[in-house]
Every structure is written in C-alpha cells, then in structure tokens.
Amino acid sequence: MTDPIADMLTRIRNANMVSLTDVEMPGSKLKIELAKLLKSEGYIEDYTVVEKEGSNFKTLKITLKYDEKSKPVISNLKRVSRPGLRNYCKAKDIPQV
C-alpha cells in the first residue's frame, strides 16, 4: 500500500456513503493517532484497536457518528497533500475547522 492515510480516509468516506456504523481497517500508530484526533474533535463516536492472537497485526475499528437525521457528521473528506503532490503552507495559513 503506497498511501495508508488515503486508504483510511477512503474507507471512512465509503462507509459514510452507505451509512455503515462501523468500519475496520489495518491499524498502525499513525492511523490510531489520527482516529484519536477525529474522536477528540467530535467527528467519530469511538475507535478500538484489536490485536489478533499469535499475530503482530492490529485492526482499527472506527464507529462513525451520525446526527439525529441519520446524516453523517463527516460530510466532505479529502486528502490535500499526498505523496504524488505535496502541498506546503505556513502554520498561520492553515484554516481552522
């Protein structure tokens, strides 16, 4: 896999389009920290990390968040800076969400 973050965002975006409550993906330290950030900002309900017995691989399970009208909280999700096209900006130019 060339871009694991783009894969994670695509899985979340696809699960939102079909109104799934949970989405699973291979876990890594970076993905877990990103899930922690999404939870603290209120974009997802929760996340869990599952380690299989006899294996070093982790699975990240994210519980998606929907509003009272069953619309996903995450409405637009895209990766701006990617390996093929890096986008750089100054810290003061980063927009607030």
C-alpha positions as CSV (number, residue, x, y, z in Angstrom):
1,M,0.0,0.0,0.0
2,T,1.5,3.3,-1.1
3,D,-0.6,5.7,0.9
4,P,-2.2,4.2,4.1
5,I,-3.8,7.5,5.2
6,A,-5.6,7.9,1.8
7,D,-6.8,4.3,2.2
8,M,-8.1,5.1,5.7
9,L,-9.9,8.2,4.5
10,T,-11.4,6.3,1.6
11,R,-12.7,3.5,3.8
12,I,-14.4,6.1,6.1
13,R,-15.8,8.0,3.1
14,N,-17.2,4.8,1.6
15,A,-18.7,3.6,4.9
16,N,-20.4,7.0,5.3
17,M,-21.9,6.8,1.8
18,V,-23.7,3.5,2.6
19,S,-24.5,4.5,6.2
20,L,-22.4,1.9,8.0
21,T,-22.0,2.2,11.7
22,D,-18.5,0.6,11.9
23,V,-15.6,0.4,9.5
24,E,-12.5,-1.8,10.0
25,M,-9.0,-1.4,8.6
26,P,-5.4,-2.4,9.2
27,G,-4.0,-0.5,12.1
28,S,-0.8,1.5,12.6
29,K,0.5,4.0,15.1
30,L,-0.3,6.9,12.7
31,K,-3.8,5.7,11.9
32,I,-4.6,5.2,15.6
33,E,-3.3,8.8,16.4
34,L,-5.5,10.1,13.5
35,A,-8.5,8.2,14.9
36,K,-7.8,9.7,18.3
37,L,-7.7,13.2,16.8
38,L,-11.0,12.6,14.9
39,K,-12.6,11.4,18.2
40,S,-11.4,14.4,20.2
41,E,-12.7,16.8,17.5
42,G,-16.1,15.0,17.5
43,Y,-16.1,13.6,14.0
44,I,-16.4,9.9,15.1
45,E,-18.1,8.2,18.0
46,D,-15.2,5.9,19.1
47,Y,-12.4,3.7,17.9
48,T,-10.9,0.4,19.1
49,V,-7.7,-1.4,18.4
50,V,-7.9,-5.2,18.2
51,E,-4.8,-7.4,18.2
52,K,-5.2,-10.9,16.9
53,E,-3.7,-13.7,19.0
54,G,-0.5,-15.1,17.6
55,S,0.0,-12.1,15.3
56,N,1.6,-8.7,15.4
57,F,-1.0,-7.1,13.2
58,K,-3.6,-4.7,14.6
59,T,-7.0,-3.9,13.3
60,L,-8.5,-0.5,13.8
61,K,-12.3,-0.4,14.2
62,I,-13.9,3.1,13.9
63,T,-17.5,3.7,14.9
64,L,-18.9,6.5,12.7
65,K,-21.0,9.3,14.0
66,Y,-24.4,10.4,12.6
67,D,-26.7,13.3,13.5
68,E,-30.4,12.9,14.6
69,K,-31.5,12.8,10.9
70,S,-29.1,9.9,10.2
71,K,-26.8,12.1,8.2
72,P,-23.0,11.6,8.6
73,V,-21.2,14.1,10.7
74,I,-18.3,13.9,8.2
75,S,-19.6,15.5,5.0
76,N,-16.5,16.2,3.0
77,L,-13.3,14.3,3.4
78,K,-10.3,14.5,1.1
79,R,-6.5,14.3,1.3
80,V,-4.9,17.6,0.3
81,S,-1.2,16.7,0.5
82,R,-0.4,13.3,-1.0
83,P,2.8,11.5,-1.9
84,G,2.5,12.5,-5.6
85,L,1.7,16.1,-4.9
86,R,2.9,17.7,-1.7
87,N,1.3,20.9,-0.6
88,Y,3.2,23.1,1.9
89,C,2.0,26.2,3.7
90,K,2.9,28.2,6.7
91,A,1.4,27.4,10.1
92,K,-0.5,30.7,10.2
93,D,-2.1,29.9,6.8
94,I,-3.8,26.7,7.9
95,P,-7.5,27.2,8.1
96,Q,-9.5,26.5,11.3
97,V,-12.2,23.8,11.0
